Amino acid sequence: MTFSLDDKTIDVPCGKCGQKSKETIRRLKTNPDLTCRSCGAITAVKADEIRAAEQAIKEALDNIRKALR
C-alpha cells in the first residue's frame, strides 16, 4: 500500500504578516516558496522536513500493520 499526503492541504502562515494560505503537501514539496497574497512576502517552507515527516508516518503505519498480523 502506497502512503502519500500529497493531496492533503495545510494552512501555511506568512512569516511576515501571519496571513494563512491553504496549500497542498504536493505543491509544498515541489515548490516550497510561497508568496503571500496579502503583503507579498516570500515564505520558504522546508520541503525536506515535510518529506521526512511523511516518511516517519509511513514507517509508523507499517509498524502498526506488522504488529497487527
Protein Blocks (a to p, Z undefined) as FASTA:
>chain_A
ZZdfklpccddddfklopacdddfklmmmmmcccdfklopacdddfklmmmmmmmmmmmm
mmmmmmmZZ
